[in-house]
Structures are given as structure tokens and as C-alpha cells.
Amino acid sequence: MKKKKPRVLFVASLADESNHFDGERNKSSLILKYLTSIANVTAINYTKNKYLQSLKMIILLTFRRYDKIIISKAITGASVAFDILKFMHVKKQTIYYFMMGFGFVGFDDKRINPKGKKFKMQNFHYCNKIICEAQIVKDQLAKDGFTNVAIFPCLKEQYPVQTEKQFEIQKTLKLIFFSRAVDSKGIFDLIKSIKIVNSDFPKYDLVIAGASIKNDEKLLLGLIEGRKDIHYLGTSFSVTGQETYQELAKYDLHVFPTKNRQEGIPGSIIDFFIAGVPTLSSSYPAVREILDDDCAYFFEYENVDSLTKSLIHIYENQEELFSKRKYALKRAERYTPSRFVEFVSKEIFA
């Protein structure tokens, strides 16, 4: 007799057309997709009207029984879901929490939490298990008294990419920024650095792909106006499948200059693992959990001079850059959907 699938209530903010550069939403959407292969899943989607979704959650918990409740959100949004679960007296043993980003660390920093969003740390004890993205987060959680913690960094759809590209010295390297084009992701530091590096001739041709916000986008467009070495695509470029990864594979270097200490395991870096493209990243706290010297370069956190020197070094050592491509490609194997299904089967559904 075929084993009956467990019934799961999944609580998250999911990706849509206007949010396809949002890391949390993309991760949660993939978690949902692959949970449905092993469970009967009903989703509460907080990308939609949060009050109606909260009401929907209360009604579902009133009239249906769920084997597992899985929350996949950053800590401020998760607090709301935990409040509802406690109010409805849902058994703690059925609740699992995918903690997005860098946990509780840094929320007293106004650059990370400019709106001063609140969360109740005690709520996070009201679950069977926390699943975080990195060892550094697990260690911090242990200091805060959380002991039942597992690690699963991220997952991505995997596509075979043609990698016959042969090494040759390039007069101009193709560089791509593939994140939200906002100050906290380091976009303005990058533009400043490229202007310095390209002051004598265009060593890099920079493409900026990612959603922005009104004030940051206005400033960005002003900074690159009239330049032929910096191109802003906005949201017109997104990952849609194998053809996209073939396009990404044409780049020489991916740059991730984030200034966000809450950064965990960015999906954009994994996108470039799949494409076989090395990354130049700022040394944010969790960066060594996803990147190392075999597949990446690092510059000092929030330091434009260090970023500039790294770009110059990479340009002058192109054979070294090319040698990192095979290691980036190999790294993608850590983030496959099959590994995720194996993980949740053991940690949640065993």
C-alpha cells in the first residue's frame, strides 16, 4: 500500500513577478516546490495581504489537522506566525522554522533594520526545530539557548551549462552585479570603484541586474548617465531556466559587494556556481560558509579601496580568474533539490 503523504501547512512570503530578486521569497518558493514532492502542502503566502493571510491561517488551523507546520521567513515576519500558532495552541512538536538570513544578529543596527521592526525571541522556542543557513548562525543560536538546530544553506534548480570556454586574455572583462540594486547591497561602492578602475581604459564592462527602490534607482541612474562601461538592466533580466544560465556563463566575474551583515547564503552566488562563474565578494560575516579561495575572491567589508585593489588584481591575473571557474561549477552540487529532499525527509518527516 502506498504510504500516505503527511499534511503540511507552509507559512512564507513567496516570489512573484514584482519580487523575483528577493532572496527570501525565492528560497521559500523553492522550499515549497520540493516539499510538495513528499507532502500534501497548503500555503499561507504573506506576499499577499498579510491580514487576510493571517485570517486564512487561523481558519485552516481551526478546521484542519496538520502533521507539520513549516515556517520559512526572516525573524520579524516569523514572529507573527508564531503568535498565531501559540494563540491556536498548536503543538510545539509539529512546528519547524526555516530561519532566513543571519538570525538575530545585527537587528539593533539601523542600516539592517531601518524601520526598527520588532520580534519576540521567546517565540522561537515555540518550535520543534530551527533550520538555519550557516554554522555561524547555529553557534549564535546556541549562545541564545537554542539547541535543536539543523543547517541547510539553500537550494537551487540545477541546469547543465556548456563550459567549453577557453582561456584567453581579455582587454575588457565582463562583470555582473546580480542582486537588489540598493545601497545595502553595495551597488554605489561598486560604481565608485569601477569608475576608478576604468579611469584610463575600460578594464571591466559592468552589467547591473536587479530591482531597486525609487530613491536608490534615481541616484544610480544619475551616477552612470553617459557611461558606456556600466549598464543598468533593472528587473528586465531574471533567471528563468537553462538559457539564462548559458547567458550567465558568458560573464567572467560575478561581484557581490554587500554591506548587509544579515546576509546568509545568497541565492545569487549559487546562480553563478551553476553557471561556473567565480565571485568577488565583500567579507561579510557568513561569507566563508559559501565561498572559499578556490572559487572566489574577497575584499574588506565596506571598503571601496579594497574592492578597487581586488578588481585590479583580478584583471591583471586573468589566468588565475579563469582557473576558478571549474571550482565554482563543482560547488553547485551542494545546493541541489535532491539534497534538500533528503535533508527534510531526515530532519522533519523521519
N, C-alpha and C positions, 0 to 999 in steps of 0.2 A: 504493500500500500504506500502510495506517495505521501511523504511527510508534509503536513500542513504548514504553510508559511506563517511565521509569527506576525501579529498585527502591531504596527508601529505608528505612533504619532510623531511626526517630524516637524520641529519648530525652527524656522530660519528666515533670513531675508534672501530672496532668490534673484538671480540675474534676469534682466530684461533688456530690451533694445537701448534704453537710456542709461543702463548701469553695467554695460558689458566690460568696462575697465575696472570695476570694483572687485578687488581681490577676495574679500569675504563672501560676496554674493556668488562669484564664480566657483569658489571652493564648495560652498554649501550646495550649489546646484549639482555639482558632480557627485557629492556625497549622496544626495537624494537619488540621482540617476542609478547609482550602483547599489544602493540599499534596496531598490525595487527589484533587483535580480534575486534577492534572498528573503524578502519580506513583503507583506501587503502594507503599503505605506500611504498614510493620509498626511498631507502637508498643510501647515499653517505658514503662510507667506507674508512676513512683515514688510516686504517691499510695497505691498498693497496697503490699504487703510488700516493702520495699526489698531484702531479701536474696534473695527469690525472683525479683524482677525483675532483679537483677544476675546471678543464675544463668541466667535466661532469655536475657539479653543475651549471655552467654558462649557458650551453646549455639547460638544463632542465628548468631553470628559464626563459629563453628566449622564449621557445616554449610551456610551460605548465603553467597552473594556479594552485596554491596550496592554499587550505584553511588554512593550518597551516604549519609553518616551525619550526621544533623542533631540537635544537642543544643539543647534550649530550657529552660534552668534558671538560677537565680541561681548565683553563683560557688561557694558551698560545696557545693551538690548536684552541680554540674557536675564538680567535681574527681573524684568517684567514677567517673563515666562516662569521663573522660579516662584515669584509671588503668587501667580495663578495656581501653580501646582500645589503649593503649600495651602492655599485657601481651599482648594478642592480635596485636600487630604490624600493626594496621590502617594502611593507607597514609594519611599525613597529608593528602595531596591530596584525599581523599574526605570529609574531616571539616569541617563547618560548625557554628558555635556562635552561637545567638541568646542574647546576654548580657542577662539581665533586670536592670532597675533601674539603679543608678548605678555599676556596675562595682566596682573595688577600693576606691574612695574611702570612707573612714569606718568600715571594719571594725575599726579599733582603738578605736572609741567603744563603750563598754559598753551605751549606750542602743540602738544599732543592732544590736549583736552581743552580747546579754547572756550567751549561753551560751559565748562565746569560740570559736565554730566556726572551724576552720582551712581553708585552701585552699593549693594549691601554684601559685604564679604561673607557674612554668615549664611547667605542664601546658597552659596556654592558648596556648603557642607551638606546641603539637602539633595544629594545625588549619590548614586552607587559608584560612579567613576567619572573622573575628568580625563579627557583625552586632549593633550596639548601638542604644540607643534615642534618643540625643541627641548633638549636636555636642560638648557639654562632656565627654561620656564619651569620644568619639573623640579629643579633644585630650589627655585624661589618658592614654589608652592609648598615644598616640604618645610621650609622655614616658617611658612604661614600656617602650618598644621594640617596640610592636605597630604595624605599618604597613599590613597588609592588612585594613582595617576599613571596613565599609559601615554606613550608617544606615538603619534602618526603625523608626519610633517605635512603632507599634501598629496594630491593625486592629479593626474592629467591624462586626457586621451592621448594615446600613442599612435604616431603615424610613421611609416617608413619614409625616410628622406634620402634622396640621391646625393651622395657625398663625393663625387668624382673630382671635385675642385682640386686643382693642382697649385702648388705654391709658386708664386712669382711676386717680386717686389712691386708694390702699387705706389703710384705717385700720390693718389688720394685714397684713403681707406674709407669704407662705408661703415658709418657708425649709426646706431639706432637707440633711441630712448623710447621705452615701451611701457609706460605707466601713466598714472594720472599726472597731467602736466600742471602741477601745483607746487608752491614754494616748499612744502614739507617733503616733497619727493626730490628736491634738489635741482629742479629744472633751471632756475635762474643762476645758480652756481655753475651749472654745466654750460649755459650760454656764455657766461662771462669767461669761462676757461677756454672754450672753443675760439672765441674772438682773439684771445692771447695766442693760442697755439697756431692759429691760421693767419697771424698778422703779416707774415711775409708771403706765404702762398697757401692754398687750401690743402692742408695735410689730411683733413677729415671732411667728409660730406655728411652732415648730421640730419637725420630724419627724426622728428618728434611725433610720436603716435600716442594719443591718449586724451581722455576727456579732461577738461579744465573747469574752472569756475570763473564767473564773469570778470572779477577784478584781476585775477591772475592771468586770464587769457588776454585781456586788454593790454596788460603790461608786457606779456610775452610777444604779442604781435608787434608792439612798438619797438621792442629790443631787436627783433630780427628783420624789421622792414628794410627792404632793399638789398638784403644779403642773398647771395647765390649759393652759399655753403650751408645754410640752415633752412629746413623745410618743415612746416607745421601741417600735419595731416589731420589733427584733431581726432574725432571718432570715426573718420571715414575708413580707417584701416583697423581690422579686427581679426582675431583667429577664428576661422570657420571650418578648417579641415586640412587635409594633406596639401592642397595647393598653397595655402597660407604658409605652412612650414617650409615649403620649397622656396617661397619668396624670402622668408626669414633667413634661410640658409645662404642667401646671396650676400648677407652682411658679413663684415669682417669682425665686428666687435659690438657687443651689447653693453650699454652703460647704465648703471643703477646707482645714482648719486644720492640716495635717500638721506634725509635728515630726521627721519621719524624713528625714535628709539623704540617704539612699539612694533616695529617691523618684525615679522616672524619668518616664515618660509614663503617668499613671494612667488606666486604662480608665474610671473613674467620671466623669472630666471629659469624656471623649469621649461617654459616655452622654448628658450634658447638652448637648453640641453637637448631637447628633441630635434632642434634644427642643427645642432652641432656647432654652436657659435659661443666662443668664450665671453665672459662677463668682466667688466671693470666695475667694482662695487665700492661704496663707502664702507668703512669698518664699523658698521652699526653692531650693537651687542650680540645679536644672534647669527651674524653672517657666516661664521665658521661652521655652523651646523648644516649649511647647504653648499658652501663653496670652499675650495682649497686652492693651493698654488698650482696644482696640475691643470685646472680648468679655468682659472680666473686670475685677476689682478685686484689689488686692494689699494685704496688711498685713505688718508687720515680723515676721519669723520668731521664734517663741516669745515673742510679746509680746501679752499679753492686753489691755493698754491700747490698743495699735494696732488690734487686732481690734475692740474696742469702738467706737473712734472711726470705723472703717470702716463698721461696721453702722449707726451713727447717720447718717453722711454719706449712705449709700445710701438709708436711709429718708427722709431729708429731700430727696433728689434722685431721686424715683421716675421722672420722665420720662427722665432720663439712663439709669437702670437698664433701662427698657423699650427704649430705643434700641439697647441692646447685644444684644438677642435675635436680630435678623437676622444679626448678625456671628457669633454663636455657631453658629447654624444652618448658615451658609456654611462654617464651619471643619470641619464633619463630613466634607466631601468629601475631606479629606486622608487619611482613615483607612479607605477603602473596601476590601472584599475584592479588587476588581478591580485596585486599585493594588498590593496585596500580591502577587497572582499575577504581575503584570507585573514586579515587583521580583525575586522569586525566580527567575523564568524567565531574567532577565538575569544575576543575581548568582550563582546556584547551578547552573542547568541549561543555560546557554548552551553 
